[in-house]
Every structure is written in structure tokens, then in C-alpha cells.
Amino acid sequence: MWVVWVAFLRTRTEGFHSLGVYQSLRKLLKHEGISGFYKGNGASVCRIVPYAALHFMTYEQYRSWLLDNYPTFGTGSIGDLLAGSAAGGTAVLCTYPLDLARTKLAYQVVNTRRVIHNGTRQLNRHTSYSGIRNVMQSVYKEAGVQGLYRGIGPTLIGILPYAGLKFYVYEELKRCVPEEYHSSILMRLSCGALAGLFGQTFTFPLDVVRRQMQVEHLQISTQGGSRFKSTWDGLATIARNQGWRQLFAGLSINYIKIVPSVAIGFTAYDTIKTWLQIPPRQKSKAISTAKPS
């Protein structure tokens, strides 16, 4: 539900960009019913599972590689920042077409109200896409593989610092906590929430540009919009034509989704490592240094 509303706000969907949360949800319910709150949810679920798996798995792999080849960077906070950024970029590249499908499905507005036409009631329904497969086929037919990665530039520019900052802030906050509290679920949730809050705030304008680039062909046909030449052109154009506040449109409501999501993700990540009996980072260092050369 929050994904749909934030998508409308970021992309300035006609009839929604000037409304608040409550008014937008009421209008969406009136036009599409309950099912409208879950548009794009299938694509979102299909994307988040491989995305999260790749994100955390590649983070460990990149960090191990840094430790083996560049121990100066790999042992400190810089290692978390670099490994997190590389992991975020890898996960995005592998799952971006699903993110594109999710945004396009969430963006389209369907009017399911019955209207009177020539004395008979008819269903007023206008859709662009019917599902994930239809989005993929339509975009590929129109623009090829390049179309499936439309908006990947601002996505990568945004995800590299965002993913890196998440891991950096999370690990730094954990270092500030006494070791006896490291197994606390509340501690992990708190550190994860702060990491998500900081990372999301810092990179949110780039996410706004990404969403608008993903659906701009629909905006051109319905709102007379123009294509962004690049990420920086998108930032400048939005700030000039829509105001700098639009670069942060939906940020507050996005906190409701992103902050607990990141907190739960990091908590599950650390908890599962404990269940698998993977030693904490500090103990891993001690074991490796204790091995005879």
C-alpha cells in the first residue's frame, strides 16, 4: 500500500501529487478498490527475495576479498562501506527489471467505477500492463534490453552510497555497543533502523529521479513531460520545474516502510548467522590471527 502511494507522489501521477496520504488512499480506493493497494506487490516480492539474498551474500564475499587482498581497507569501517556499496550494486544489476516492472504496475491508475454510456452501465477500465510478464514483454518489444534497464543510472548512483552507508552505519553503531549487548534483538533493531534512516535520507532525491525515469514514457503521453538526458539533468529539471521539495516528496511516508524493513533485515541477517554458528567478526579475527603461519 505504501509502495503504491509513494510511487504516485514521487512520479507526480496526475490527480495524486497535490493530495495528502489520507486523500490519496481514499481516491485510490474509490478508483480501484482494495486490490489497488497491492498493485506491483507480486513483482516486489519476486524482486526482494533474490535482492536480499544477493545483497547480504555478496557483501560477505566482497568483504572477504578485501580482507585477503587489501587488509588495510578490509579490517575497518572503510571495508564495510566499500563491500556494502559493491554488494548493493550487484544486487540491483541482477534484479533491476523486476524493480522496473514493480514501479510501472504501481504507477498505472485504473478506474473501476461503472459509468453510464448510452443508457447502459459500463466498466471504465484503462490499463497499460496486466502483470509482470506483460511489462517485461512490452518494454523489451519497445526498447530491447536497454529499456529493461531504463533508470539504472540514478539507481546505481543512489544504491552505491545507500547500501554502503547502511552497512557502515550499522557496523559502526554496533562497535559503540558493549559486547555483552551484541546478541540483543532490540540493539540490532535499533542500529538497523538508524542505518536505514540515515541512508534513505541521504540518497532519496536520486530515488525520485529513478522513479520518474522509469515511468516517464507514460508521463509524456498523459502530462506532456520531457525525457531526462541523465541523472543530473533529472535532478536539475525536477528542482527547476517542480521545486526542490519534490526531490524529497514521499520521504516521510517512506520512512514507515524503509526504516523497519532495514532494521528487520539486519536483525534477521545477524540472527541467522548466529543460528548457523558463524562466529562474530571480532572472534573471526582472533581465530585467523591465532592460526600458525
N, C-alpha and C positions, 0 to 999 in steps of 0.2 A: 504494500500500500504506500509506504513512504517512498519507495523507489519510483513509483508512477508519479506521485505529486512533485517530487524533486526534479524529475525529468521534465515535467511541464514547466516548472519555474525556471530551470536553467536554460531551456531551449526557447523560452518565451512563446509557448504554444498559444495560438490565438484564442482569446476568451479566458485564459487562465493566468497570464503573467501579472495582472493587476489585482488578483484576488489573494486573500489570506488562506491559511491552511483549512479552516473550517468551511469557508465558502467554496474553495476548490474541491474539497471532498464531497460536499453536497452536490455541486454541479456534476462531478464525475459520476456520482451515484444516480443522479437523475438521467444522465445520458446513457450510461452503460450498465447500471445495476451493480450488484456485489462483485460480479466477475471482473468488472473494470479495475478493481483494486489490485487484481493479481495478474494484470497483463505483463507479459515478459517474465513471469516468475519461473516458468519452465526453463527458459534459456538461462536465467540467473542461477538456478540450481545446477543445471548441466555445466555451467561455467565454473561455479565456485568450488566444486569438488576437486577437479583437476588443478585449478588455480592454486588452492590452498596447499594441496599435496606437493605440487611443483615448487611453490614458494618456500616452504619450510625444508624440503629435501635438498633443493639446490643451494639454499643458504648454508646448510651444514657442509655441503660439498665444496662450495666456493671458499668457505672459511677454512676448511681443512687444507685446501690448495694454497691459500695464503700463508697458513702456518708452516707448510712444508717448503714453500719457495721464497716467501718474504716474511720471515718471522718477526721483523721489526713492526710491520703493519698488522700482522695477523693476531698478535697477542693482546692488543689493546682495543680501545674504542674505535679506532680507525678501521680495524678489521671488521667490526660489526657493521659499520657504515658502508664499507665497500662491498662486503658479502651480501648485505641486505639489499643494496641497490641492484647488484647484478642478479640476484635471485628474483627480485620484483620484475626486472626487465625480461628475464627468461620466461617467467610465468605469463606475463602479458603477451609476449610474442606467440606463445603456444595457444592461448585461449582467446585472443582478440576478436576473431569472427563471431564467437558466441556473445561477447560483450556488445558488439555492433548489433546483433540480432535482438538482444535484450532491450537496447535503447530504442530501436525502431519499433518494436512491438509495444513498448510502453508509451511511445510518443503519439501514436495514432489515436485519434478520438473517434469513437463510434457512437452515433446517435441511435439508440434503440427505441425511442419513443414512436408510437404509432401516430401517423398523421393522416388527415382527411384529403383524399385526392379523387375528384370526380365522384364524390358521394360514397366512396369506399375507404375503409381504413387500410393503410399500407405501412409496412415497416420501413422507416427511413434509416438505412444502414449503408455506410460508406467506409470501407476498409482498404488499406493498402496491402497488408500482409495477413495471411491466415495462420502462420506458425513459423517455427524456427527454420524448417526445411524450405518453406516458401521464401523466406527472407534471403537465405543463402543462394537459392537458385536465381531469384530476381536480381540481386546485387551482382552475382557473378555474370549473369547474362548481360547486364547493363555495362559493367566496367571491368569484368575479369577479376583476377586475384587482387589487383590494386584496389578495387572497390571494396573488397572484404577487409582491407586494412586502412580504409579512409579514416583519418583522425588518429592514426598510430603515432604521428609526430608529437602532438601535445600529450598523448597518453604516456609515451616513454619519457618525455621531458618531465612530466609530473610524477610518474611512478618511481623513477630513479631516486630522487630526493625523498619522496614519501616513504617508500619501502626501506630505504637506508635509515632515515630518521626514526622510523618505528623501532627497528631493531636496536639502533644506537641508544635511543632514549630508554627503551625497556631494559637493556642490559646495564646502562649507567645507573638507573634508579635502583635496580637490584643490588648493585655494588654498594649503594649507600645504606642498604638494609642489613642489620646484623644477621650473621649466618644462621642463627637458630630460628629465624623467621622465614627463611627461604622456601620452606615447604608449605607455608601458609597460602591457602587459596585466596584469602582476602588480599594478601600482599600482591600476589600475581595479578589479580583482577585490577587492583589499584594502579599498579605500574603499567599494565596493558592499556587501561583506559586513558591514562595521561599520555602515553606514547601515541595512541590513536588521535587524541585531541590535538596534540602539537603538530603531528604530521599532516592531518587533514586541513588544519587552518592554514598552514604554510603553503600548501600546494593546491588549494581549492580553485583559484582562478583558472589554472590550467585544465582542471576537470570541466569547468564551464565551457571553455573553448572546445574541448574534445566532444562534449555532448552536442554542441551546436554544429560542429563539423559533421558529425555522424548523421544528423537529420536535415542538413541544410538543403538537400535537393527537394525536400518536402516544403521547407520554408520558402524556397524560390518560387514554387508553384502556387503557394497559398498566401504568402505575405510579401512577395516581391523582394526577397532578400538577395544578397550577393555572396559569392563564394569567397572564403578566406584564402589568401595566397599562401600563408604559412601560419605557424603558431603565434609568432609575434605580431603578425598582421591581424590575426584574430583578436588578440588581447587589445591592440590599439583600436581596432574597429568597434569592438564592444564597448570599450571605455568612452570612445568618441560619440557613438550613435545612441548607446543605451545608458550611458553613465557608468562610472566606476563601481557603483554599488551593485550593478548587475553581475560583476565578476565574483561577488560573494552571495548572490541570490540563492537561497536554499541552504546556506551554511548551517544556520541554527537548527533547522529540522534534520539536516544530515547528521548532526551530532547524535541525534536519537538513535540513528541506525549504525553509524560507523563506530562510535566510541564503545558501546557494549560489544559490538562484533569483534573489534580488535582485542578488547580485554578478554573475551571468552576464547578467542583464537590462541592467544599467547598462553592462557591458563591451561587449555587443553594440550597445547604443544609441550609445555613443561611437565604436566601431569602424566601424559603418555610416555614421555622419556623416563619418568620415574617408574612407571609400571613395567617398562621394558628393561629396567635396571641399567640404564645408561648413566654412568657416573656424571655428577655435576662438572661444570667446566673447570672449577678450581681443583677438584680431585683428579680430573683427567690430566691436567698439567703436572700435578705431583707424581702421578704414575709414570708419565712419559719421562720426566727428569730423573726418576729413580731407576729406570732401566739401565743396565750396564752397557757401555759403548763397545 
